[in-house]
Amino acid sequence: MGSDVPEMYDKAIIGNNISISINTESEEEADKIFNGLSAGGQVTMPMEKAFWGSYFGMFKDKFEINWMVSYEYNQQ
């Protein structure tokens, strides 16, 4: 999944014009991916249980690419 830059952010530039989303099979996998890819970058939302029923976090990596990592608790 990807998403466009909301209007509340500054003008889109290479790197901030998209967000890459990764859905994982477990909280442990989410933490591993989040910690590995965010190293040297900037965490904008640490991994935590979100009100919509996911374990979710966001960051900008060292190349200034935006990422979202999610584990859905109610997977079928």
PDB file as gemmi writes it, atoms N, CA and C in Angstrom:
CRYST1    1.000    1.000    1.000  90.00  90.00  90.00 P 1                      
ATOM      1  N   MET A   1       0.837  -1.168   0.000  1.00  0.00           N  
ATOM      2  CA  MET A   1       0.000   0.000   0.000  1.00  0.00           C  
ATOM      3  C   MET A   1       0.883   1.232   0.000  1.00  0.00           C  
ATOM      4  N   GLY A   2       0.448   2.269  -0.630  1.00  0.00           N  
ATOM      5  CA  GLY A   2       1.134   3.558  -0.598  1.00  0.00           C  
ATOM      6  C   GLY A   2       0.117   4.651  -0.376  1.00  0.00           C  
ATOM      7  N   SER A   3       0.613   5.827  -0.046  1.00  0.00           N  
ATOM      8  CA  SER A   3      -0.284   6.961   0.128  1.00  0.00           C  
ATOM      9  C   SER A   3       0.396   8.236  -0.341  1.00  0.00           C  
ATOM     10  N   ASP A   4      -0.408   9.197  -0.789  1.00  0.00           N  
ATOM     11  CA  ASP A   4       0.107  10.493  -1.214  1.00  0.00           C  
ATOM     12  C   ASP A   4       0.411  11.357   0.008  1.00  0.00           C  
ATOM     13  N   VAL A   5       1.124  12.446  -0.224  1.00  0.00           N  
ATOM     14  CA  VAL A   5       1.433  13.396   0.833  1.00  0.00           C  
ATOM     15  C   VAL A   5       0.191  14.246   1.120  1.00  0.00           C  
ATOM     16  N   PRO A   6      -0.258  14.278   2.374  1.00  0.00           N  
ATOM     17  CA  PRO A   6      -1.401  15.137   2.706  1.00  0.00           C  
ATOM     18  C   PRO A   6      -1.057  16.613   2.490  1.00  0.00           C  
ATOM     19  N   GLU A   7      -2.067  17.438   2.244  1.00  0.00           N  
ATOM     20  CA  GLU A   7      -1.863  18.857   1.984  1.00  0.00           C  
ATOM     21  C   GLU A   7      -1.236  19.597   3.157  1.00  0.00           C  
ATOM     22  N   MET A   8      -1.353  19.047   4.386  1.00  0.00           N  
ATOM     23  CA  MET A   8      -0.809  19.741   5.552  1.00  0.00           C  
ATOM     24  C   MET A   8       0.715  19.756   5.564  1.00  0.00           C  
ATOM     25  N   TYR A   9       1.362  18.919   4.742  1.00  0.00           N  
ATOM     26  CA  TYR A   9       2.820  18.905   4.656  1.00  0.00           C  
ATOM     27  C   TYR A   9       3.297  19.890   3.594  1.00  0.00           C  
ATOM     28  N   ASP A  10       4.567  20.243   3.673  1.00  0.00           N  
ATOM     29  CA  ASP A  10       5.155  21.124   2.667  1.00  0.00           C  
ATOM     30  C   ASP A  10       5.115  20.481   1.291  1.00  0.00           C  
ATOM     31  N   LYS A  11       5.542  21.234   0.303  1.00  0.00           N  
ATOM     32  CA  LYS A  11       5.587  20.755  -1.074  1.00  0.00           C  
ATOM     33  C   LYS A  11       6.287  19.389  -1.154  1.00  0.00           C  
ATOM     34  N   ALA A  12       5.724  18.506  -1.936  1.00  0.00           N  
ATOM     35  CA  ALA A  12       6.300  17.177  -2.099  1.00  0.00           C  
ATOM     36  C   ALA A  12       7.655  17.265  -2.781  1.00  0.00           C  
ATOM     37  N   ILE A  13       8.595  16.512  -2.238  1.00  0.00           N  
ATOM     38  CA  ILE A  13       9.918  16.364  -2.854  1.00  0.00           C  
ATOM     39  C   ILE A  13      10.210  14.876  -2.919  1.00  0.00           C  
ATOM     40  N   ILE A  14      11.199  14.492  -3.680  1.00  0.00           N  
ATOM     41  CA  ILE A  14      11.544  13.074  -3.773  1.00  0.00           C  
ATOM     42  C   ILE A  14      11.792  12.555  -2.365  1.00  0.00           C  
ATOM     43  N   GLY A  15      11.084  11.503  -2.001  1.00  0.00           N  
ATOM     44  CA  GLY A  15      11.210  10.905  -0.685  1.00  0.00           C  
ATOM     45  C   GLY A  15      10.011  11.156   0.199  1.00  0.00           C  
ATOM     46  N   ASN A  16       9.449  12.376   0.192  1.00  0.00           N  
ATOM     47  CA  ASN A  16       8.304  12.615   1.062  1.00  0.00           C  
ATOM     48  C   ASN A  16       6.983  12.579   0.295  1.00  0.00           C  
ATOM     49  N   ASN A  17       7.043  12.244  -0.984  1.00  0.00           N  
ATOM     50  CA  ASN A  17       5.826  12.241  -1.786  1.00  0.00           C  
ATOM     51  C   ASN A  17       5.083  10.908  -1.734  1.00  0.00           C  
ATOM     52  N   ILE A  18       5.640   9.914  -1.055  1.00  0.00           N  
ATOM     53  CA  ILE A  18       4.962   8.631  -0.870  1.00  0.00           C  
ATOM     54  C   ILE A  18       5.295   8.083   0.516  1.00  0.00           C  
ATOM     55  N   SER A  19       4.505   7.121   0.961  1.00  0.00           N  
ATOM     56  CA  SER A  19       4.821   6.321   2.146  1.00  0.00           C  
ATOM     57  C   SER A  19       4.688   4.868   1.745  1.00  0.00           C  
ATOM     58  N   ILE A  20       5.663   4.070   2.140  1.00  0.00           N  
ATOM     59  CA  ILE A  20       5.631   2.634   1.872  1.00  0.00           C  
ATOM     60  C   ILE A  20       5.098   1.946   3.121  1.00  0.00           C  
ATOM     61  N   SER A  21       4.136   1.051   2.944  1.00  0.00           N  
ATOM     62  CA  SER A  21       3.517   0.351   4.064  1.00  0.00           C  
ATOM     63  C   SER A  21       3.848  -1.134   4.002  1.00  0.00           C  
ATOM     64  N   ILE A  22       4.225  -1.675   5.155  1.00  0.00           N  
ATOM     65  CA  ILE A  22       4.525  -3.103   5.275  1.00  0.00           C  
ATOM     66  C   ILE A  22       3.602  -3.694   6.328  1.00  0.00           C  
ATOM     67  N   ASN A  23       2.870  -4.750   5.980  1.00  0.00           N  
ATOM     68  CA  ASN A  23       2.056  -5.497   6.935  1.00  0.00           C  
ATOM     69  C   ASN A  23       2.799  -6.772   7.289  1.00  0.00           C  
ATOM     70  N   THR A  24       2.854  -7.081   8.588  1.00  0.00           N  
ATOM     71  CA  THR A  24       3.648  -8.206   9.056  1.00  0.00           C  
ATOM     72  C   THR A  24       2.768  -9.325   9.599  1.00  0.00           C  
ATOM     73  N   GLU A  25       3.407 -10.446   9.923  1.00  0.00           N  
ATOM     74  CA  GLU A  25       2.710 -11.621  10.457  1.00  0.00           C  
ATOM     75  C   GLU A  25       2.682 -11.643  11.982  1.00  0.00           C  
ATOM     76  N   SER A  26       3.473 -10.774  12.650  1.00  0.00           N  
ATOM     77  CA  SER A  26       3.536 -10.762  14.110  1.00  0.00           C  
ATOM     78  C   SER A  26       4.080  -9.423  14.605  1.00  0.00           C  
ATOM     79  N   GLU A  27       3.888  -9.145  15.905  1.00  0.00           N  
ATOM     80  CA  GLU A  27       4.483  -7.951  16.508  1.00  0.00           C  
ATOM     81  C   GLU A  27       6.008  -8.029  16.437  1.00  0.00           C  
ATOM     82  N   GLU A  28       6.551  -9.213  16.654  1.00  0.00           N  
ATOM     83  CA  GLU A  28       8.003  -9.384  16.640  1.00  0.00           C  
ATOM     84  C   GLU A  28       8.581  -9.043  15.265  1.00  0.00           C  
ATOM     85  N   GLU A  29       7.914  -9.501  14.211  1.00  0.00           N  
ATOM     86  CA  GLU A  29       8.362  -9.178  12.859  1.00  0.00           C  
ATOM     87  C   GLU A  29       8.238  -7.673  12.599  1.00  0.00           C  
ATOM     88  N   ALA A  30       7.161  -7.068  13.077  1.00  0.00           N  
ATOM     89  CA  ALA A  30       6.979  -5.624  12.917  1.00  0.00           C  
ATOM     90  C   ALA A  30       8.112  -4.866  13.592  1.00  0.00           C  
ATOM     91  N   ASP A  31       8.458  -5.264  14.823  1.00  0.00           N  
ATOM     92  CA  ASP A  31       9.555  -4.611  15.542  1.00  0.00           C  
ATOM     93  C   ASP A  31      10.885  -4.771  14.812  1.00  0.00           C  
ATOM     94  N   LYS A  32      11.151  -5.968  14.309  1.00  0.00           N  
ATOM     95  CA  LYS A  32      12.417  -6.234  13.608  1.00  0.00           C  
ATOM     96  C   LYS A  32      12.539  -5.351  12.360  1.00  0.00           C  
ATOM     97  N   ILE A  33      11.486  -5.302  11.565  1.00  0.00           N  
ATOM     98  CA  ILE A  33      11.497  -4.487  10.343  1.00  0.00           C  
ATOM     99  C   ILE A  33      11.585  -3.007  10.694  1.00  0.00           C  
ATOM    100  N   PHE A  34      10.774  -2.576  11.647  1.00  0.00           N  
ATOM    101  CA  PHE A  34      10.760  -1.172  12.055  1.00  0.00           C  
ATOM    102  C   PHE A  34      12.140  -0.736  12.547  1.00  0.00           C  
ATOM    103  N   ASN A  35      12.721  -1.498  13.458  1.00  0.00           N  
ATOM    104  CA  ASN A  35      14.022  -1.138  14.025  1.00  0.00           C  
ATOM    105  C   ASN A  35      15.136  -1.164  12.986  1.00  0.00           C  
ATOM    106  N   GLY A  36      15.098  -2.135  12.104  1.00  0.00           N  
ATOM    107  CA  GLY A  36      16.128  -2.230  11.071  1.00  0.00           C  
ATOM    108  C   GLY A  36      16.066  -1.098  10.063  1.00  0.00           C  
ATOM    109  N   LEU A  37      14.883  -0.830   9.536  1.00  0.00           N  
ATOM    110  CA  LEU A  37      14.747   0.200   8.497  1.00  0.00           C  
ATOM    111  C   LEU A  37      14.806   1.621   9.038  1.00  0.00           C  
ATOM    112  N   SER A  38      14.447   1.813  10.309  1.00  0.00           N  
ATOM    113  CA  SER A  38      14.455   3.170  10.867  1.00  0.00           C  
ATOM    114  C   SER A  38      15.831   3.583  11.403  1.00  0.00           C  
ATOM    115  N   ALA A  39      16.770   2.635  11.483  1.00  0.00           N  
ATOM    116  CA  ALA A  39      18.109   2.955  11.991  1.00  0.00           C  
ATOM    117  C   ALA A  39      18.738   4.069  11.151  1.00  0.00           C  
ATOM    118  N   GLY A  40      19.173   5.118  11.813  1.00  0.00           N  
ATOM    119  CA  GLY A  40      19.770   6.250  11.122  1.00  0.00           C  
ATOM    120  C   GLY A  40      18.760   7.233  10.568  1.00  0.00           C  
ATOM    121  N   GLY A  41      17.478   6.949  10.769  1.00  0.00           N  
ATOM    122  CA  GLY A  41      16.418   7.826  10.282  1.00  0.00           C  
ATOM    123  C   GLY A  41      15.737   8.548  11.426  1.00  0.00           C  
ATOM    124  N   GLN A  42      14.462   8.886  11.231  1.00  0.00           N  
ATOM    125  CA  GLN A  42      13.702   9.627  12.234  1.00  0.00           C  
ATOM    126  C   GLN A  42      12.366   8.936  12.471  1.00  0.00           C  
ATOM    127  N   VAL A  43      12.134   8.484  13.690  1.00  0.00           N  
ATOM    128  CA  VAL A  43      10.861   7.867  14.054  1.00  0.00           C  
ATOM    129  C   VAL A  43       9.833   8.976  14.248  1.00  0.00           C  
ATOM    130  N   THR A  44       8.717   8.881  13.524  1.00  0.00           N  
ATOM    131  CA  THR A  44       7.650   9.874  13.662  1.00  0.00           C  
ATOM    132  C   THR A  44       6.505   9.353  14.530  1.00  0.00           C  
ATOM    133  N   MET A  45       6.366   8.029  14.621  1.00  0.00           N  
ATOM    134  CA  MET A  45       5.389   7.396  15.511  1.00  0.00           C  
ATOM    135  C   MET A  45       5.950   6.035  15.898  1.00  0.00           C  
ATOM    136  N   PRO A  46       6.354   5.849  17.157  1.00  0.00           N  
ATOM    137  CA  PRO A  46       6.916   4.561  17.561  1.00  0.00           C  
ATOM    138  C   PRO A  46       5.884   3.443  17.438  1.00  0.00           C  
ATOM    139  N   MET A  47       6.360   2.211  17.351  1.00  0.00           N  
ATOM    140  CA  MET A  47       5.462   1.066  17.289  1.00  0.00           C  
ATOM    141  C   MET A  47       4.652   1.005  18.574  1.00  0.00           C  
ATOM    142  N   GLU A  48       3.324   0.961  18.423  1.00  0.00           N  
ATOM    143  CA  GLU A  48       2.433   0.870  19.572  1.00  0.00           C  
ATOM    144  C   GLU A  48       1.074   0.338  19.129  1.00  0.00           C  
ATOM    145  N   LYS A  49       0.301  -0.119  20.099  1.00  0.00           N  
ATOM    146  CA  LYS A  49      -1.057  -0.572  19.806  1.00  0.00           C  
ATOM    147  C   LYS A  49      -1.905   0.646  19.481  1.00  0.00           C  
ATOM    148  N   ALA A  50      -2.489   0.640  18.291  1.00  0.00           N  
ATOM    149  CA  ALA A  50      -3.295   1.768  17.820  1.00  0.00           C  
ATOM    150  C   ALA A  50      -4.771   1.532  18.139  1.00  0.00           C  
ATOM    151  N   PHE A  51      -5.525   2.602  18.214  1.00  0.00           N  
ATOM    152  CA  PHE A  51      -6.937   2.516  18.577  1.00  0.00           C  
ATOM    153  C   PHE A  51      -7.772   1.734  17.564  1.00  0.00           C  
ATOM    154  N   TRP A  52      -7.267   1.578  16.325  1.00  0.00           N  
ATOM    155  CA  TRP A  52      -8.052   0.868  15.304  1.00  0.00           C  
ATOM    156  C   TRP A  52      -7.764  -0.627  15.279  1.00  0.00           C  
ATOM    157  N   GLY A  53      -6.979  -1.128  16.231  1.00  0.00           N  
ATOM    158  CA  GLY A  53      -6.772  -2.565  16.355  1.00  0.00           C  
ATOM    159  C   GLY A  53      -5.525  -3.102  15.695  1.00  0.00           C  
ATOM    160  N   SER A  54      -4.541  -2.254  15.460  1.00  0.00           N  
ATOM    161  CA  SER A  54      -3.281  -2.668  14.866  1.00  0.00           C  
ATOM    162  C   SER A  54      -2.129  -2.315  15.791  1.00  0.00           C  
ATOM    163  N   TYR A  55      -1.004  -2.957  15.557  1.00  0.00           N  
ATOM    164  CA  TYR A  55       0.270  -2.578  16.140  1.00  0.00           C  
ATOM    165  C   TYR A  55       0.954  -1.811  15.018  1.00  0.00           C  
ATOM    166  N   PHE A  56       1.225  -0.520  15.201  1.00  0.00           N  
ATOM    167  CA  PHE A  56       1.536   0.365  14.085  1.00  0.00           C  
ATOM    168  C   PHE A  56       2.615   1.373  14.454  1.00  0.00           C  
ATOM    169  N   GLY A  57       3.457   1.717  13.481  1.00  0.00           N  
ATOM    170  CA  GLY A  57       4.454   2.766  13.664  1.00  0.00           C  
ATOM    171  C   GLY A  57       4.849   3.369  12.332  1.00  0.00           C  
ATOM    172  N   MET A  58       5.449   4.577  12.392  1.00  0.00           N  
ATOM    173  CA  MET A  58       5.881   5.276  11.176  1.00  0.00           C  
ATOM    174  C   MET A  58       7.268   5.880  11.401  1.00  0.00           C  
ATOM    175  N   PHE A  59       8.018   5.989  10.325  1.00  0.00           N  
ATOM    176  CA  PHE A  59       9.339   6.598  10.390  1.00  0.00           C  
ATOM    177  C   PHE A  59       9.769   7.061   9.008  1.00  0.00           C  
ATOM    178  N   LYS A  60      10.808   7.883   8.997  1.00  0.00           N  
ATOM    179  CA  LYS A  60      11.479   8.304   7.772  1.00  0.00           C  
ATOM    180  C   LYS A  60      12.864   7.678   7.834  1.00  0.00           C  
ATOM    181  N   ASP A  61      13.241   6.893   6.827  1.00  0.00           N  
ATOM    182  CA  ASP A  61      14.540   6.220   6.866  1.00  0.00           C  
ATOM    183  C   ASP A  61      15.688   7.190   6.569  1.00  0.00           C  
ATOM    184  N   LYS A  62      16.910   6.679   6.597  1.00  0.00           N  
ATOM    185  CA  LYS A  62      18.086   7.533   6.405  1.00  0.00           C  
ATOM    186  C   LYS A  62      18.161   8.128   5.004  1.00  0.00           C  
ATOM    187  N   PHE A  63      17.354   7.621   4.076  1.00  0.00           N  
ATOM    188  CA  PHE A  63      17.290   8.171   2.723  1.00  0.00           C  
ATOM    189  C   PHE A  63      16.091   9.113   2.564  1.00  0.00           C  
ATOM    190  N   GLU A  64      15.392   9.378   3.687  1.00  0.00           N  
ATOM    191  CA  GLU A  64      14.234  10.264   3.764  1.00  0.00           C  
ATOM    192  C   GLU A  64      12.988   9.727   3.063  1.00  0.00           C  
ATOM    193  N   ILE A  65      12.881   8.398   3.021  1.00  0.00           N  
ATOM    194  CA  ILE A  65      11.685   7.731   2.516  1.00  0.00           C  
ATOM    195  C   ILE A  65      10.774   7.439   3.710  1.00  0.00           C  
ATOM    196  N   ASN A  66       9.480   7.734   3.578  1.00  0.00           N  
ATOM    197  CA  ASN A  66       8.508   7.496   4.652  1.00  0.00           C  
ATOM    198  C   ASN A  66       8.029   6.043   4.624  1.00  0.00           C  
ATOM    199  N   TRP A  67       7.936   5.449   5.813  1.00  0.00           N  
ATOM    200  CA  TRP A  67       7.494   4.063   5.973  1.00  0.00           C  
ATOM    201  C   TRP A  67       6.410   3.962   7.034  1.00  0.00           C  
ATOM    202  N   MET A  68       5.508   2.994   6.846  1.00  0.00           N  
ATOM    203  CA  MET A  68       4.509   2.620   7.843  1.00  0.00           C  
ATOM    204  C   MET A  68       4.611   1.109   8.024  1.00  0.00           C  
ATOM    205  N   VAL A  69       4.673   0.655   9.274  1.00  0.00           N  
ATOM    206  CA  VAL A  69       4.751  -0.781   9.573  1.00  0.00           C  
ATOM    207  C   VAL A  69       3.550  -1.121  10.433  1.00  0.00           C  
ATOM    208  N   SER A  70       2.887  -2.233  10.089  1.00  0.00           N  
ATOM    209  CA  SER A  70       1.655  -2.578  10.781  1.00  0.00           C  
ATOM    210  C   SER A  70       1.512  -4.084  10.953  1.00  0.00           C  
ATOM    211  N   TYR A  71       0.984  -4.467  12.104  1.00  0.00           N  
ATOM    212  CA  TYR A  71       0.542  -5.843  12.338  1.00  0.00           C  
ATOM    213  C   TYR A  71      -0.925  -5.755  12.737  1.00  0.00           C  
ATOM    214  N   GLU A  72      -1.780  -6.457  12.009  1.00  0.00           N  
ATOM    215  CA  GLU A  72      -3.225  -6.453  12.290  1.00  0.00           C  
ATOM    216  C   GLU A  72      -3.523  -7.596  13.266  1.00  0.00           C  
ATOM    217  N   TYR A  73      -4.076  -7.260  14.420  1.00  0.00           N  
ATOM    218  CA  TYR A  73      -4.362  -8.289  15.445  1.00  0.00           C  
ATOM    219  C   TYR A  73      -5.427  -9.284  15.008  1.00  0.00           C  
ATOM    220  N   ASN A  74      -6.427  -8.851  14.292  1.00  0.00           N  
ATOM    221  CA  ASN A  74      -7.551  -9.727  13.914  1.00  0.00           C  
ATOM    222  C   ASN A  74      -7.390 -10.268  12.511  1.00  0.00           C  
ATOM    223  N   GLN A  75      -6.265 -10.907  12.240  1.00  0.00           N  
ATOM    224  CA  GLN A  75      -6.062 -11.492  10.913  1.00  0.00           C  
ATOM    225  C   GLN A  75      -6.865 -12.775  10.800  1.00  0.00           C  
ATOM    226  N   GLN A  76      -7.425 -13.001   9.638  1.00  0.00           N  
ATOM    227  CA  GLN A  76      -8.214 -14.212   9.394  1.00  0.00           C  
ATOM    228  C   GLN A  76      -7.364 -15.256   8.737  1.00  0.00           C  
TER     229      GLN A  76                                                      
END                                                                             
